[in-house]
Amino acid sequence: MKTQDNLILLSDAYKYSHHKLYYPGTTRMYSYLESRGGEFDNTVFFGLQYFLKAYLTGKVITREKIDAAEKLLVQVFGRNDVFERSKFDYILEKYDGYLPIRIKAVPEGTAVPVSNVLMTIENTDDECYWLPNFLETLLLQVWYPITVGTLSREVRRVVAEAFRETADTDFIDFVLNDFGLRGASSMESAGLGGAAHLLNFQGSDNIVGSLLAQEFYGTDKVYGLSIPATEHSICTLKGEAGELEVFKHVLRTFPTGTVACVSDSYDIFRACAEYWGGELKEMVLSRQGTLVIRPDSGDPVFTLLRVFDILFDKFGYTVNGKGYKVLPSQVRVIQGDGVNIHSIRAIYDALRVNRISAENLVLGMGGALLQKVDRDTQKFAFKCSFAEVNGENVDVRKNPTELNGHGQLVKSFKQSKAGRLKLVKVDGQFQTLREEEQPELADELVTVFENGVLLVDQKYETIRERAAL
């Protein structure tokens, strides 16, 4: 049995003691997920359905899994009074291994301002009060696709603004390409992050993202699309003296359509001036398609500006309706090195200053898209806010006092919410309230999972529509 197939083992080790540590008489635990702030002022909720389908739906507790967990956890703790198999035996015997919990969540693809509830979870059987927060470890990993989807959407916002100001087209679906598969920590994270990116763009070399969207979000469409492209192992195969011949071979191999060629193996500026814009110029301009030239080293801003200067000089340009220079349609540039949301802003600022249209450039983002994010990028937290103890309702919250960097005693940003929560819209804006507040306002949180059954099967197309700017 693979470890990831045994839900009983997918929690932080210390949580196996919690069923004994919760105060006697506890019968209900209710917890919620939120982004407490971070780099962006909103988050695009996405990925929960994957975790529900992959880990929680159906008969997920079996005798075999309980036996395997017991064997391992006795070794983990070096004692046999921490893991209590009877807790899981109860779920197996009474519910046939289906989980007695209820999960409510905002519809996937919804952009919600930070500091609002995104999801809630509670037990539906008093004996399983320990279960909601036992599942925190797994469910909190939804921070990852949410953060990647949010980052990708914010890049689209930057791209859209640059195109509005400098281009005659607003078609930007292929401007940001996912180059992150090889740099991802696992195929699972590549799939989750890749599918999150595809909510906003369609350019991707990360096939796993499209596969995850198909398998877990009910689409037949392949959303991540790509083009033929070289890498350095191709362009350096005949050495520096043979680079020009390799470039010719690339153009001959794909005489039509779009093809990308990395051109910095030896000297990107020579490649642009003497090869692409020199000996190969007529071959490039006679193609029924587009050659995308790829620099892959150096400072992105200064490198791109010099590359465009050379290409404008060699291939000429037109001035679009907004007064910005545009290369012939047969030539474009892709920047895939050193690309993150901050360098993207700097690149577009430099293009504006130099009267270069954004439509000349596409981008590739790898590690910065799928790996250079963490749970604190958007300060995600999963906290208990309500409980029932000995028949009494209890509002639960943390509200720490801490020392800041100046040695001053202040209230921490880590304070949590109290009570049973709902997400409502007030004058079109999301707001988190207690369930009993303003009963006339509908709860935007929907019950998506109850007692082991997925109640709402959200489709990828619908999620993309919600996430659209």
C-alpha positions as CSV (number, residue, x, y, z in Angstrom):
1,M,0.0,0.0,0.0
2,K,1.3,3.4,-1.0
3,T,1.6,5.9,1.9
4,Q,-0.5,8.4,0.2
5,D,-3.3,5.8,-0.1
6,N,-3.7,5.6,3.6
7,L,-5.6,8.6,4.9
8,I,-5.0,7.6,8.5
9,L,-1.2,8.3,8.0
10,L,-1.7,11.7,6.3
11,S,-1.6,13.9,9.4
12,D,1.1,15.6,11.6
13,A,2.3,13.1,14.2
14,Y,1.3,15.2,17.2
15,K,-2.3,15.2,16.1
16,Y,-2.7,11.5,17.0
17,S,-2.7,12.4,20.6
18,H,-5.4,15.1,20.3
19,H,-8.4,12.8,20.8
20,K,-7.2,12.5,24.4
21,L,-6.1,16.1,24.9
22,Y,-9.4,17.8,23.9
23,Y,-11.2,18.6,27.1
24,P,-13.6,15.9,28.3
25,G,-17.1,16.3,27.0
26,T,-16.1,17.8,23.7
27,T,-18.5,16.7,21.0
28,R,-18.2,19.2,18.1
29,M,-15.3,20.9,16.5
30,Y,-15.7,23.5,13.8
31,S,-12.8,25.0,11.9
32,Y,-12.3,27.3,9.0
33,L,-9.7,28.3,6.4
34,E,-8.6,31.8,5.6
35,S,-5.8,33.8,4.0
36,R,-4.8,36.3,6.7
37,G,-3.1,38.6,4.2
38,G,0.0,38.4,2.1
39,E,1.5,39.6,-1.1
40,F,-1.9,40.0,-2.9
41,D,-5.1,41.4,-1.5
42,N,-7.3,38.6,-2.7
43,T,-7.1,34.8,-3.3
44,V,-8.6,32.6,-6.0
45,F,-10.1,29.6,-4.3
46,F,-9.1,26.5,-6.2
47,G,-8.0,22.9,-5.6
48,L,-10.3,21.7,-2.8
49,Q,-12.2,19.4,-5.1
50,Y,-8.9,17.6,-6.0
51,F,-8.2,16.8,-2.3
52,L,-11.8,15.7,-1.7
53,K,-11.8,13.4,-4.7
54,A,-8.2,12.1,-4.3
55,Y,-8.3,11.5,-0.5
56,L,-11.6,11.9,1.3
57,T,-14.5,10.6,-0.9
58,G,-15.9,7.2,-0.4
59,K,-14.6,4.4,1.8
60,V,-11.3,5.7,2.9
61,I,-11.0,3.8,6.2
62,T,-10.4,0.1,6.0
63,R,-9.2,-2.6,8.3
64,E,-6.0,-2.9,6.3
65,K,-5.3,0.8,6.7
66,I,-6.0,0.8,10.4
67,D,-3.6,-2.2,10.9
68,A,-0.9,-0.5,8.9
69,A,-1.3,2.8,10.8
70,E,-1.2,1.0,14.2
71,K,2.0,-0.8,13.3
72,L,3.8,2.3,12.2
73,L,2.6,4.8,14.8
74,V,3.6,2.5,17.7
75,Q,7.1,2.9,16.3
76,V,6.7,6.6,15.7
77,F,5.9,7.3,19.3
78,G,7.7,4.5,21.0
79,R,4.6,3.7,23.1
80,N,1.2,2.2,22.5
81,D,-1.1,4.7,24.3
82,V,-1.1,7.5,21.7
83,F,-2.7,6.0,18.6
84,E,-6.1,4.7,19.4
85,R,-7.3,2.5,16.6
86,S,-10.8,2.3,18.1
87,K,-11.4,5.8,16.8
88,F,-11.0,4.6,13.3
89,D,-12.6,1.3,13.9
90,Y,-15.7,3.3,14.9
91,I,-15.8,5.0,11.6
92,L,-15.3,1.8,9.7
93,E,-18.0,-0.1,11.7
94,K,-20.6,2.7,11.8
95,Y,-20.0,4.4,8.5
96,D,-18.4,1.7,6.4
97,G,-15.2,3.8,6.3
98,Y,-16.9,7.0,5.1
99,L,-15.9,10.2,6.9
100,P,-18.6,11.8,9.2
101,I,-17.7,15.4,8.4
102,R,-19.3,18.3,6.6
103,I,-17.3,20.7,4.5
104,K,-18.6,24.0,3.1
105,A,-16.6,26.2,0.7
106,V,-16.8,29.1,-1.6
107,P,-17.3,28.0,-5.2
108,E,-13.9,27.3,-6.8
109,G,-12.6,30.1,-9.1
110,T,-14.0,32.8,-6.8
111,A,-11.6,35.6,-6.0
112,V,-12.1,36.5,-2.3
113,P,-10.4,39.4,-0.5
114,V,-8.0,38.2,2.2
115,S,-9.1,37.8,5.9
116,N,-12.3,36.1,4.8
117,V,-13.5,32.6,5.4
118,L,-13.0,30.3,2.4
119,M,-13.9,26.9,3.8
120,T,-15.4,25.4,7.0
121,I,-15.3,21.8,8.3
122,E,-17.1,20.1,11.2
123,N,-17.9,16.6,12.4
124,T,-21.4,15.2,12.0
125,D,-21.0,12.6,14.7
126,D,-20.3,13.5,18.3
127,E,-17.8,10.7,18.7
128,C,-15.7,12.1,15.9
129,Y,-15.0,15.5,17.4
130,W,-11.3,14.9,16.8
131,L,-11.6,14.4,13.1
132,P,-12.0,17.9,11.6
133,N,-8.6,19.1,12.9
134,F,-7.0,15.8,12.3
135,L,-7.7,16.5,8.6
136,E,-6.1,20.0,8.8
137,T,-2.7,18.7,7.7
138,L,-4.1,17.4,4.4
139,L,-6.8,20.1,3.7
140,L,-4.5,23.0,4.5
141,Q,-2.4,22.0,1.5
142,V,-5.0,23.7,-0.6
143,W,-3.0,26.8,0.1
144,Y,-0.7,25.7,-2.8
145,P,-3.1,25.7,-5.8
146,I,-4.9,28.8,-4.4
147,T,-1.6,30.7,-4.2
148,V,-0.4,29.6,-7.7
149,G,-3.7,30.5,-9.2
150,T,-3.7,33.8,-7.4
151,L,-0.2,34.6,-8.5
152,S,-1.0,33.7,-12.1
153,R,-4.1,35.8,-12.1
154,E,-2.2,38.8,-10.8
155,V,0.3,38.4,-13.6
156,R,-2.5,38.4,-16.0
157,R,-3.7,41.6,-14.5
158,V,-0.2,43.1,-15.2
159,V,-0.1,41.7,-18.7
160,A,-3.6,43.0,-19.5
161,E,-2.7,46.5,-18.4
162,A,0.4,46.5,-20.6
163,F,-1.6,45.3,-23.6
164,R,-4.3,47.9,-23.0
165,E,-1.7,50.7,-23.0
166,T,0.7,49.5,-25.8
167,A,-1.0,46.9,-28.0
168,D,-3.7,46.8,-30.6
169,T,-4.8,43.3,-29.5
170,D,-6.2,42.2,-26.1
171,F,-5.6,38.5,-26.8
172,I,-3.3,37.5,-24.0
173,D,-4.1,33.8,-23.3
174,F,-0.7,32.6,-24.3
175,V,1.5,35.4,-22.9
176,L,2.5,33.6,-19.7
177,N,3.6,30.0,-20.2
178,D,4.1,27.5,-17.4
179,F,7.7,26.3,-17.6
180,G,7.7,24.8,-14.1
181,L,7.2,21.0,-14.5
182,R,10.9,20.1,-14.1
183,G,11.4,22.4,-11.1
184,A,8.3,21.3,-9.2
185,S,8.7,19.3,-6.0
186,S,6.5,16.4,-7.3
187,M,4.2,15.5,-10.1
188,E,1.3,16.1,-7.7
189,S,2.4,19.7,-7.0
190,A,3.1,20.2,-10.7
191,G,-0.4,19.0,-11.6
192,L,-2.1,21.2,-8.9
193,G,0.0,24.3,-9.7
194,G,-0.3,23.7,-13.5
195,A,-4.1,23.4,-13.3
196,A,-4.2,26.5,-11.2
197,H,-2.2,28.5,-13.8
198,L,-4.5,27.3,-16.5
199,L,-7.4,29.1,-14.9
200,N,-5.8,32.3,-16.2
201,F,-3.6,31.4,-19.3
202,Q,-3.4,28.6,-21.8
203,G,0.3,28.5,-22.6
204,S,2.0,25.6,-20.8
205,D,4.6,22.9,-21.2
206,N,3.3,21.4,-18.0
207,I,1.1,18.6,-19.4
208,V,0.3,17.3,-15.9
209,G,-1.7,20.4,-15.2
210,S,-4.1,19.6,-18.1
211,L,-4.3,16.0,-17.0
212,L,-5.3,17.0,-13.5
213,A,-8.0,19.3,-14.7
214,Q,-9.4,16.5,-16.8
215,E,-9.3,13.9,-14.2
216,F,-10.6,15.9,-11.2
217,Y,-12.6,18.7,-12.8
218,G,-14.6,17.0,-15.5
219,T,-13.3,18.6,-18.6
220,D,-12.5,16.9,-21.9
221,K,-10.6,19.9,-23.2
222,V,-6.8,20.2,-23.0
223,Y,-6.3,23.7,-21.7
224,G,-2.5,23.8,-21.7
225,L,-1.2,24.3,-25.2
226,S,2.4,24.4,-26.5
227,I,4.6,24.8,-29.6
228,P,7.7,23.1,-31.0
229,A,10.8,24.5,-29.3
230,T,14.5,23.9,-29.0
231,E,16.7,23.6,-25.9
232,H,20.5,24.0,-25.5
233,S,21.2,20.3,-26.2
234,I,19.9,20.9,-29.7
235,C,21.4,24.3,-30.4
236,T,24.9,23.3,-29.1
237,L,25.1,19.9,-30.9
238,K,27.4,21.2,-33.6
239,G,29.4,23.5,-31.4
240,E,29.6,27.3,-31.7
241,A,30.7,27.1,-35.3
242,G,27.7,25.0,-36.2
243,E,25.0,27.1,-34.4
244,L,23.9,28.8,-37.7
245,E,23.4,25.4,-39.3
246,V,21.3,24.3,-36.4
247,F,19.1,27.4,-36.8
248,K,18.6,26.6,-40.5
249,H,17.7,23.0,-39.6
250,V,15.0,24.4,-37.1
251,L,13.5,26.5,-39.8
252,R,13.5,23.8,-42.4
253,T,12.0,21.3,-39.9
254,F,9.0,23.5,-39.1
255,P,8.5,25.7,-42.2
256,T,5.1,26.7,-41.0
257,G,3.4,27.6,-37.7
258,T,5.1,28.8,-34.5
259,V,8.5,27.5,-33.5
260,A,10.7,28.8,-30.6
261,C,14.5,28.7,-30.7
262,V,16.8,29.3,-27.7
263,S,19.5,31.6,-29.1
264,D,21.9,32.5,-26.2
265,S,24.1,29.4,-26.3
266,Y,27.0,31.5,-27.3
267,D,26.0,35.1,-28.0
268,I,22.4,36.1,-28.2
269,F,23.2,39.5,-29.8
270,R,25.2,37.9,-32.6
271,A,22.4,35.3,-33.1
272,C,19.9,38.1,-33.5
273,A,22.0,40.4,-35.7
274,E,24.0,38.0,-37.9
275,Y,22.0,34.8,-38.0
276,W,18.2,35.5,-37.5
277,G,18.4,39.1,-38.8
278,G,21.2,38.5,-41.2
279,E,21.8,35.2,-43.2
280,L,18.4,33.8,-42.2
281,K,16.3,36.9,-42.5
282,E,14.6,36.1,-45.8
283,M,14.0,32.5,-44.6
284,V,12.3,33.8,-41.5
285,L,10.2,36.4,-43.3
286,S,9.1,33.9,-45.9
287,R,7.7,31.5,-43.3
288,Q,3.9,31.1,-42.9
289,G,4.2,31.3,-39.1
290,T,6.2,32.9,-36.3
291,L,9.8,32.4,-35.1
292,V,10.0,33.1,-31.4
293,I,13.6,34.0,-30.4
294,R,14.5,33.0,-26.8
295,P,17.2,34.7,-24.8
296,D,17.9,32.6,-21.7
297,S,20.6,34.5,-19.7
298,G,21.5,37.9,-18.5
299,D,19.4,40.7,-16.9
300,P,16.0,40.3,-18.4
301,V,15.3,44.0,-18.9
302,F,18.6,45.1,-20.4
303,T,18.9,41.9,-22.5
304,L,15.4,42.3,-23.9
305,L,15.9,46.0,-24.8
306,R,19.1,45.2,-26.7
307,V,17.5,42.3,-28.4
308,F,14.6,44.4,-29.6
309,D,16.9,47.2,-30.8
310,I,18.7,44.6,-33.0
311,L,15.5,43.0,-34.2
312,F,13.9,46.3,-35.1
313,D,17.0,47.3,-37.0
314,K,17.2,44.1,-38.9
315,F,13.6,43.2,-39.5
316,G,12.0,46.7,-39.4
317,Y,8.8,47.5,-37.5
318,T,5.5,49.2,-37.8
319,V,3.9,51.6,-35.3
320,N,0.6,50.5,-34.0
321,G,-2.5,52.6,-33.3
322,K,-1.2,53.4,-29.8
323,G,2.2,54.6,-31.0
324,Y,4.3,51.6,-30.1
325,K,6.7,49.6,-32.3
326,V,5.7,46.1,-33.5
327,L,8.0,43.6,-35.2
328,P,6.8,41.8,-38.3
329,S,4.4,39.0,-37.5
330,Q,7.0,36.4,-38.4
331,V,9.2,37.4,-35.4
332,R,8.6,37.5,-31.7
333,V,10.6,37.1,-28.5
334,I,10.0,34.9,-25.4
335,Q,11.7,35.6,-22.1
336,G,11.8,32.6,-19.9
337,D,14.7,33.3,-17.6
338,G,14.5,35.3,-14.4
339,V,10.8,35.8,-14.8
340,N,8.7,36.5,-11.8
341,I,5.9,39.0,-11.1
342,H,8.4,41.7,-10.1
343,S,10.6,41.3,-13.2
344,I,7.5,41.2,-15.4
345,R,6.4,44.6,-14.1
346,A,10.0,45.9,-14.7
347,I,10.0,44.5,-18.2
348,Y,6.7,46.1,-19.2
349,D,7.8,49.4,-17.7
350,A,10.9,49.3,-19.8
351,L,9.0,48.4,-22.9
352,R,6.7,51.4,-22.4
353,V,9.5,53.8,-21.9
354,N,11.1,52.6,-25.1
355,R,7.9,52.7,-27.1
356,I,7.9,48.9,-27.6
357,S,4.5,47.2,-27.8
358,A,3.8,44.4,-25.3
359,E,2.6,42.2,-28.2
360,N,6.2,41.6,-29.3
361,L,6.9,39.5,-26.2
362,V,5.6,36.4,-24.5
363,L,6.9,35.0,-21.2
364,G,7.8,31.7,-19.6
365,M,7.7,31.3,-15.8
366,G,9.0,28.2,-14.0
367,G,10.2,28.1,-10.5
368,A,8.7,31.5,-9.7
369,L,5.3,30.2,-10.7
370,L,5.2,26.8,-9.1
371,Q,7.9,26.8,-6.5
372,K,8.7,30.2,-5.1
373,V,5.5,30.4,-3.1
374,D,4.8,29.0,0.3
375,R,2.0,29.0,2.8
376,D,3.0,32.4,4.1
377,T,2.9,34.0,0.6
378,Q,-0.8,34.6,1.5
379,K,-0.5,33.7,5.2
380,F,-2.9,30.8,5.2
381,A,-4.4,29.5,8.4
382,F,-6.8,26.7,9.4
383,K,-8.2,27.4,12.9
384,C,-11.0,26.2,15.2
385,S,-13.6,28.8,15.8
386,F,-16.4,26.9,17.5
387,A,-16.9,23.9,19.6
388,E,-19.5,22.1,21.8
389,V,-18.2,21.0,25.2
390,N,-20.5,19.2,27.7
391,G,-23.6,20.5,25.8
392,E,-22.5,24.1,25.7
393,N,-21.6,26.2,22.7
394,V,-18.2,27.7,22.9
395,D,-16.7,30.4,20.7
396,V,-13.0,29.5,20.1
397,R,-10.3,31.9,19.0
398,K,-6.7,32.8,19.5
399,N,-5.7,36.4,20.1
400,P,-1.9,36.5,20.8
401,T,-0.1,39.5,22.2
402,E,3.5,39.6,20.9
403,L,6.6,41.7,20.8
404,N,7.3,43.4,17.4
405,G,10.7,44.2,15.9
406,H,10.9,47.4,18.0
407,G,10.3,45.5,21.3
408,Q,6.8,46.9,21.5
409,L,3.9,44.8,22.9
410,V,1.3,44.6,20.2
411,K,-1.6,42.4,19.1
412,S,-0.6,39.7,16.6
413,F,-1.9,39.5,13.0
414,K,-2.4,35.8,13.9
415,Q,-5.6,36.5,15.8
416,S,-8.3,34.2,14.6
417,K,-12.1,34.4,14.1
418,A,-14.7,33.1,16.6
419,G,-18.0,31.4,16.1
420,R,-19.7,29.6,13.2
421,L,-19.0,31.6,10.1
422,K,-20.6,32.5,6.8
423,L,-19.3,34.5,3.8
424,V,-21.8,37.1,2.5
425,K,-21.8,39.9,0.0
426,V,-22.6,43.4,1.3
427,D,-22.9,46.0,-1.4
428,G,-21.2,43.6,-3.8
429,Q,-18.2,43.0,-1.5
430,F,-17.4,39.8,0.4
431,Q,-17.5,40.0,4.2
432,T,-17.3,37.3,6.9
433,L,-20.0,37.2,9.5
434,R,-21.1,34.9,12.2
435,E,-23.9,32.6,11.0
436,E,-26.5,34.3,13.2
437,E,-25.7,37.8,12.0
438,Q,-27.8,39.4,9.3
439,P,-29.9,36.3,8.5
440,E,-31.3,37.9,5.4
441,L,-27.9,37.7,3.7
442,A,-27.2,34.4,1.9
443,D,-24.2,32.4,2.7
444,E,-21.8,32.1,-0.2
445,L,-20.3,29.0,1.3
446,V,-21.8,25.9,-0.2
447,T,-21.8,22.4,1.3
448,V,-19.6,20.4,-1.1
449,F,-18.9,17.3,1.0
450,E,-20.9,15.5,3.7
451,N,-20.4,12.1,5.3
452,G,-17.9,10.8,2.7
453,V,-19.9,12.0,-0.3
454,L,-19.0,14.7,-2.8
455,L,-22.1,16.8,-3.1
456,V,-21.0,19.3,-5.7
457,D,-18.8,18.3,-8.7
458,Q,-17.5,21.6,-10.1
459,K,-16.5,21.8,-13.8
460,Y,-13.2,23.4,-14.9
461,E,-14.9,25.6,-17.5
462,T,-17.2,27.1,-14.9
463,I,-14.2,27.6,-12.5
464,R,-12.3,29.4,-15.2
465,E,-15.2,31.7,-15.9
466,R,-15.4,32.6,-12.2
467,A,-11.7,33.3,-12.0
468,A,-11.6,35.6,-15.1
469,L,-10.7,39.2,-14.5
